[in-house]
Amino acid sequence: MDLLTVFYFLAASVLLTVTPGPDLMFVFAQSASYGKKAGISTALGLCTGLIAHTTAAAVGISAILYQSTLAFQLIKYAGAIYLLYLAVMAFREGRLDPEVQSVKRYNLTSLYKKGIFMNMLNPKVSIFFLAFLPQFVTTESGNVPLQMIALGVLFIIQALAIFGVVSVLAGRLGEKLWSRPGMFNVINKSKGLIFAFFAIRLAFEQK
């Protein structure tokens, strides 16, 4: 793979990653609620999910998902239900005492798992990788599946870097907001609305 192709791929990947979407907003919401460590844990979970999507695209599993309407619908609705579940949990957290909530904010393993589920239950990501990665692959450069995996790794690295920056900034914003009376409920309700919005949007997504 030539360096110019890699540069174009990274530029396109960064633009796609910084565009507000479920993953970016998920990291932002968790960071604002629980701090930067929570956001980074969530980002690690999301990027772990991207590893599976990259592998699926490289070996052709994503093509099966694209061709099968039933498989697409099943995963799509499972993802929407999971997002609605997160929305309900966020609204419930808004009714908890802040001191009780502070104990939950450091359950980083749980947030990591949520990131994985969030990403894996979005069939649009698999189809996106199936459509996006091959555009930067050439048969002249050798092993095609290996090229797709390499591009997927580059995408994951830049995504993790951007998510890390978002985690730090959102974490700092959250710390300032937490100190204000009444912001505890506002943050959690806002997070619930974000999850609910993306759940509804995912439920109506088409291939």
C-alpha positions in Angstrom: 0.0 0.0 0.0 1.4 3.4 -1.0 1.6 6.2 1.5 -0.7 8.5 -0.5 -3.5 5.9 -0.2 -2.9 5.5 3.5 -3.0 9.3 3.9 -6.3 9.6 2.1 -7.7 6.7 4.1 -6.7 8.4 7.4 -8.1 11.7 6.3 -11.5 10.2 5.4 -11.5 8.1 8.6 -10.9 11.2 10.8 -13.7 13.1 9.1 -16.1 10.2 9.6 -15.1 9.7 13.2 -15.5 13.3 14.3 -19.0 13.4 12.6 -21.5 13.2 15.5 -22.9 9.7 15.6 -23.9 7.0 18.1 -20.3 6.0 19.0 -19.0 9.6 19.5 -22.0 10.7 21.5 -21.9 7.5 23.6 -18.3 8.3 24.6 -19.2 11.9 25.2 -22.2 11.0 27.4 -20.3 8.5 29.5 -17.4 10.8 30.0 -19.6 13.7 31.0 -21.5 11.4 33.5 -18.6 9.4 35.0 -15.4 11.1 34.1 -12.6 10.7 31.5 -11.6 7.2 32.6 -15.2 6.0 32.0 -15.1 7.6 28.5 -11.8 5.9 27.7 -13.1 2.5 28.9 -16.2 3.0 26.7 -14.0 3.9 23.8 -11.9 0.8 24.3 -15.1 -1.3 24.2 -16.3 0.4 21.0 -12.9 -0.2 19.3 -12.9 -3.8 20.4 -16.2 -4.1 18.6 -14.5 -2.5 15.5 -12.0 -5.3 15.5 -14.8 -7.8 15.0 -16.3 -5.7 12.2 -13.0 -5.4 10.5 -12.5 -9.1 10.6 -16.0 -9.7 9.3 -15.4 -7.4 6.4 -12.1 -9.0 5.6 -13.4 -12.5 5.4 -16.7 -11.6 3.8 -19.1 -12.2 6.7 -20.4 -8.6 6.3 -21.5 -9.5 2.8 -23.8 -12.1 4.2 -25.3 -9.5 6.6 -25.8 -7.2 3.6 -27.5 -9.8 1.5 -29.7 -11.2 4.4 -32.5 -8.9 5.3 -33.5 -11.1 8.2 -30.0 -11.0 9.7 -29.8 -7.3 9.3 -33.2 -6.7 10.9 -32.5 -9.0 13.9 -29.2 -7.3 14.7 -30.7 -3.9 14.1 -33.6 -4.4 16.5 -31.4 -6.0 19.1 -29.2 -2.9 19.0 -32.2 -0.6 19.2 -33.5 -2.5 22.2 -30.1 -2.3 23.9 -29.9 1.5 23.4 -33.4 1.9 24.8 -32.3 -0.2 27.8 -29.3 2.2 28.3 -31.8 5.1 28.0 -34.0 3.7 30.8 -30.9 3.1 33.0 -29.8 6.7 32.4 -33.2 8.1 33.4 -33.2 5.8 36.5 -29.7 7.0 37.5 -31.0 10.6 37.4 -33.2 9.7 40.4 -30.3 8.3 42.4 -28.5 10.2 45.2 -25.2 11.6 43.8 -23.2 9.9 46.5 -24.7 6.5 45.4 -24.0 7.3 41.8 -20.3 8.2 42.5 -19.8 4.5 43.6 -21.0 3.3 40.2 -19.0 5.7 38.1 -15.8 3.7 38.4 -17.2 0.3 37.2 -15.0 0.6 34.2 -15.4 -3.1 33.2 -19.1 -2.6 32.8 -18.6 0.5 30.7 -16.1 -1.4 28.5 -18.7 -4.2 27.9 -21.4 -1.6 27.1 -19.1 -0.2 24.4 -18.6 -3.6 22.9 -22.4 -4.4 22.8 -23.1 -0.9 21.5 -20.8 -1.4 18.5 -21.5 -5.1 17.8 -25.3 -4.6 17.8 -25.2 -2.0 15.0 -25.3 -3.8 11.6 -24.7 -0.5 9.8 -21.1 -0.6 11.1 -20.5 -3.9 9.5 -22.0 -2.8 6.2 -20.0 0.5 6.4 -16.7 -1.3 6.8 -17.7 -3.6 3.9 -18.3 -0.6 1.7 -15.6 1.7 3.0 -12.4 -0.4 3.3 -12.4 -1.9 -0.2 -12.2 1.6 -1.7 -8.6 1.9 -0.5 -7.6 -1.7 -1.4 -5.8 -2.6 -4.7 -5.0 -6.0 -6.0 -1.6 -4.7 -7.0 -0.7 -4.3 -3.4 -1.0 -8.0 -2.6 -3.2 -9.9 -0.2 -6.6 -8.1 -0.2 -7.9 -9.5 3.2 -4.7 -8.5 4.8 -4.9 -5.0 3.4 -8.4 -4.6 4.8 -7.3 -5.7 8.2 -4.4 -3.3 8.1 -6.8 -0.5 7.1 -9.2 -1.5 9.9 -6.4 -1.3 12.4 -5.5 2.2 11.2 -9.2 3.2 11.5 -9.3 1.8 15.1 -6.1 3.6 16.1 -7.4 7.0 14.9 -10.8 6.4 16.4 -9.3 5.5 19.7 -7.2 8.7 19.6 -10.2 10.9 18.8 -12.4 9.2 21.4 -9.6 9.7 24.0 -9.6 13.5 23.3 -13.4 13.6 23.5 -13.2 11.6 26.8 -10.8 14.1 28.4 -12.7 17.2 27.2 -16.2 15.8 28.1 -14.8 14.6 31.5 -13.6 18.1 32.3 -16.9 19.6 31.2 -18.8 17.0 33.4 -16.7 17.9 36.4 -17.7 21.6 36.1 -21.4 20.7 35.6 -21.5 18.2 38.5 -20.6 21.0 40.9 -23.8 22.9 40.1 -27.0 22.1 41.9 -29.5 20.2 39.9 -27.1 19.3 37.1 -26.9 15.6 38.3 -30.4 15.0 37.0 -30.0 17.1 33.9 -26.8 15.2 32.7 -28.4 11.8 33.2 -31.7 12.8 31.6 -29.8 14.3 28.7 -27.8 11.1 28.3 -31.0 9.1 28.3 -32.5 11.3 25.6 -29.3 10.8 23.5 -29.6 7.0 23.8 -33.3 7.0 23.1 -32.8 9.2 20.0 -30.2 6.8 18.5 -32.3 3.8 19.4 -35.2 5.1 17.4 -32.9 6.1 14.5 -31.3 2.7 14.4 -34.7 1.0 14.5 -35.7 2.8 11.3 -32.4 2.4 9.5 -32.4 0.7 6.1 -29.5 -1.1 4.5 
